[in-house]
Amino acid sequence: MKKSLIKILIVIMKCFLNVMYFFMKKCKLKNKVILISRQVDYPSLDFKMIEEEIRSQDPTIEIKIFCKTIKKGIVKKLSYGIYMLKIMANLANSKVCIIDGYSIPVSILKQRKELVVIQIWHALGAIKKFGYQSLGTKEGRDKDISDIMNMHKNYTYIIAPSNATKIFYQKAFNVDKEKILIMGMPRIDYLLKQNDSIISNILNDYPELKNKKNILYVPTFRKNQQIKTEDLIKSVNMDKYNLIIKKHPSEKIEDSEGCIVDNKYSSIDWLDVADYIITDYSAIAFEAAIKNKPTYFYLYDIEEYQENRGLNINLFEEMSSSTSKEAKNIINKIESDKYNYEELNKFVNKYIETKNTNNTNKIVEFILKNLKR
């Protein structure tokens, strides 16, 4: 009964918003690019780099950025609804729209035929399944609600970092392969450079990092679950290593005693001061591999995760020398100091074909080309 009521309310909302949007589209198109995200409440690194490059190439172009997450609670959801009206008003007269995830106004509204929507996605690849790949699973979206909400519709192009990833994206976004272009994300340019100012800031905030080797643990987000850290913490010799846990803002961890748990710096920023990376199904693995950092995969819940969501990549096959279900095995591999860089390079070259320093320029040139068409 509750689900049926939600579906009826969504249909009414869609009709109402489309009527409003019909009149909004009567305004004249502008030489404008709009960037929309509901992943975080501030412009992502990719958004900031795209904005800066557009202004560098053509300062006459109008740029609007909207970044806001949907918070829990009726009042906050209503607040997001009002915020969405601002997005609609700007979307209605824009020529190009950049998004990094599912965007409600982009997908549920009938767009102008002139609008070019470019999906860049917020992760640098897809170890875990998402979108249409995980519909109906425990961690995935509800199929009926997703259909009514037009999940991942109205995209003109989707950016993928490799042909291997293109196959995953085609299924996840439920699109024809012709819509998917092999192009690098701006953050790759950032990753290939050492950011001395960020390193200095982190070391000033955490001076203890200077005295030991640093292990960075970046687990992926698990819906309605705590991240299990007890075995990992017990396995690390804290006299020899610092263990930094970089969790998702809305995620709970089982234990963090003796560790650094940071919410100030991004996972990408932490890569510059980390000597070793431990993750599981997170796309941070690709970012760490680009920086040639020894990357390990701690898959303590692999069977459960496969059932609850599903995976695109078999890490036990492709990264066999650095993957284990046991925390002690991972730390023993680190202690051995015999990392298989050949395996890491094969992994990153397969999934990130665009490992060069000209990605921001290329993607902005593509945006400007579509802006002038």
N, C-alpha and C positions, 0 to 999 in steps of 0.2 A: 504493500500500500504506500509506504513512504517513498519507495523508488518511483512508483507511478506518478506520485504527486510532484516529485523533483523533475521528472521528465516533462510533465505538463507545464511547470513553471519555466523550464528552460526554453520550451517552444514559444511560450508567450513572450519571454524576454527577447528571444531572437527576432520575432516579428516586430516588436516594439522598436528595437535598436535598428533594424533594417529600414523601418519607416523614417526614423530620425536621420539615418545615414543617407537615405535617398535625397533628402533636401540639403544635407551637408555637401553632397557631391555636385550640387548646382554651382558651387563656387568655382572660380577659375583655377586651373592647375598652376602651380608655382614650380620654379626651378629648385626643388626642395627634396632633401633626403631625410627620412625619418628612421630612427633606430629604436626598436622596442624590445624590452626584456622583462620577464617576471622571475628571473633566476635570482637576482640580487637587487638591493635598493640603491645601487650606484652603478655608474657605467663600468662595464668590464674592461679588462686590458685591451681586448680586441676592439671594442667600441671606441675607446679613447685613441687607439692607434689609427683607426679608420677615420675618425673625426679630424685628427691632426693632419693626416695625409691629404684629405679632401680640401681642407683649408689651405694647405700648402700649394696644391695644384690649381685650385680655383676658389679664391676667397669670396666670390660673389654668390656661391651656392648656399642656400639656407639649410641649416642642419638642426633637427630637433631630436633630442634623446629622451626617452621615457623608460625608466627602470624602477620597478616597484614589485615587490612580492605580495602575494595574497595572504594576509594574516588570518589567524583563527578568530572566530567571534563575529556575530551579526553586524555590529557597528563597524568593524574594520572591513568586512566584506562590502558593506554599503559604501564605505569610503573609497574602496577600490572601484566600485561601480561608477562613482562620480569622476574618479581619476580617468576611467576608461572613456568617458565622454570627451575629455581633453585629447586623448589619443585619437579618437574617431575624427574630431574636428581637424586635426593635423594630418591624419592619414588621408582624409578626403581630398586634399589638394596637393598631395605629394606625388612625385613621379617614381621615386624608388623607395622601397621599404626594406630595411635590414632587420632580421630577427635572429635570435640565438636559441630558440625553443618554441614550444607551442604558444601562439599568441591568440587570445580570444577574439579581439576585433578583426584581426587579419583573416581568420578562418571562418567565422560565423557570418560575416557580412558579405554582401554582394559587391565586389570591387569593380572599379573602373577597368575597362580593358587596357587602358594605358599604363596602369600601375604595374611595376615590376617588383616582385617580392623575392628577395634572396635570403634563403635560410642558411646561416653559417654554422649553426649548432654550437652549443656551449662547451662541448668536450672534443678533445683532439683524437677522436676515434671512438670505437664501440666494442670494448671487451664484453660488456654485458648487453643483453637484449633490451630494447626499449621500443616505445611507440607501438605500432601494429604487431611487432614481433612478440610483445609480452602481453597483449590484450587477454584479459580473462584470467591471468595468473594472479597469485597472491600479492605480488609487488607491482603488478601492472594495472592498467586502467580498466574500468568496467566497459565492456563492449557496447552496450546500449547507450550509455551516457556519452561515450566517445563518438558514436555515430551521430547523435543529436548535436553534439558540440562541434561537428565537422573537423575532427582532429586532423591536423596537418594538411588542411586543404588550402587552395589558392596560391600555392608556391609556383613561381616562374622558374627558379633555379635553386638547386641545393648544392652547397660546396662540400666536397669530400677530399680527404688528403691522399687517397690512393685508390687504385682499382679494386684492391681487396676490400677496403672499407666501403667502396661504392656498392658492392653486393649487399652488405649489411644495411646500408642506408636505403637502398631501393625497397627492401622489405619493411624496414622500420617506418618509412614515410609513405609507403604504399603508392609509389609513383613509377612512371616509366623511366627507364635508365637514361633516356635522352635528356632528362631534366637535371641530371647529376653531373656536375663538372669537377674535374680534378684540379684543385687549386689549394694553395697553402693558406693557413690561418695567419693573421698578423702576429700572433703571439710567438710563432716560430722564430721570427726575426728577433724578438726580445730574448727568447731562450738561448739563442746562439751568441748572445753577448753577455759578458759578466757585468752585473750591476753593482759597482763598488759602493755606491751610496746606500743601497739597501743592505748590503753585507755589513757595512759600518754601523747602520742603525740597529740591526739585529744583534750584533756583537756588543753594542753599547747597552741594549736592554737585557741581554743574557750573557754577561761576561764569562760565565762558566763554560761556554762553548769553546773558548780558546784553549782550554786545558786538556780536553779529551777528544776522541773521535766521536762524531755525531751521527746517530741513527735516526732517520726521519720515518715515522710510521703514518701513512695516509690511507686509512680504510675508506671504502666506498660507503655511501649512505645506505642504511638498511631500514626499511619501513617498519615502524613500531617495534624495533629491536635495539637492545644495547650492544655496543661493540665490546667483544670480549678481549680484554687486555691482560688478564691475570697471568696466563701462561707465558706471554711474551715478556712481561716485566720481570717475572721470576727467572727467565732464561738469560737476561742481559746482565752482564757484569758492570754494575753502576760505578765501580772504581775505575773502569777502563773506558766506558762509553757514556755519553748523554743520550737519553731516549726522548725524542720530541714527538708528541702526538698531535697531529693536525686533523681535527675532526670537523665534520659538517656542523655549521652553526646550530642547527636544530636537532643534533644527534646527542645521545647519551652514551657515555662510556662506562664500562664496568668498574674500572679502577684506574687511578693515575698517580698513585703514591710514588714519589721519587722521580717523577717525569716532568717534563716541561709541556704544558698544554696551552697552546697559543691560539688566540683569536684575533690578534692584531695584524699579522702578516699573512699573505696568501701562500698557498702551497707552492706556487711557482717561485715566490721570493725565497722560501726556505730551501729550495734546491741548491742555491749557491753556497750555502754554509753546511749542507749535509754531505757526509762522506759515503753514506749508504742509504738506500731507499727501500722501505718495506711497504708493500701495498697488497691489494687483493684483485679486485675487479675494476679499479678506478683508472680513468684515462690519464692520471698523473704518471702512469707507467710509460706512456709515449713521450711525455714531456721530460721525464728523467732520462729516458733513452736518448733523446735528442741531445741532451747535455752529457751523454756518455757516462752517466752515473751508475755504479753497480746497483742493480734493481732486483729485488727479491719479492716473490709472491707467496704470501702466507694465507693459505686457503683452508682455514680450519672448518669452514661450514660449506664446503664445495657441493656436497650432495643436496643439502637443504636449499642452497642458493640456486642450483640448477632447477630444482622443482618449483621454487617460489618465483623465479624470474627467467632464468635461462641465460646461456652464454654463447657468444659468437666465436670465441677463440678458446681452443684447448691448450691451456698454459702448461699442463703436464707434458704435452708433446712439443710445443714450440719454445718453451723456456724451461725445459726439464731440469737443467743443472741448478736452477735458482728457485724452484717451486717445491713447496712442501705443505702438508696439512699440520705439521708439528712445529711449534715455535722454537723448540730446542734445535731442531734440524736447521732452521733458517739461521739462527745465531751461530751454530757450528760452521755453516758455510761462510758466514762473515769472518769468523775467527780464522778460518783456513787461509784467507787472503789469496784465494786462487779463483778469481772470477772469470767466467767464460764470456769475454767481450765479443768473440766471434758470433756467438749465439745472439747476443744483444744487438749487434749490428745487423744481423740477418732479420731480426724481429722489427727493428725500426725502419729498415729499408723496405720491408714488405708493406708496412702499414702507414708509413709517412714518406711518400714518394717526393714530397715537395720540401725537402730539407735544404733550403737555401735561404739567403738573406734578402730576398726581393719580394716577399709575399705581400706585404702591405701595399706596396706600389702597384703590384699586379691586380690585386682585388679592387683597389680604388680606380684604376684605369678601367676595369670592367664595369664598375658602378657608373662612372662618368660616361662611358659608352652607351649605357642603357638610359642614362639621364637625357642624352641628346637625341635619342632615336625618335 
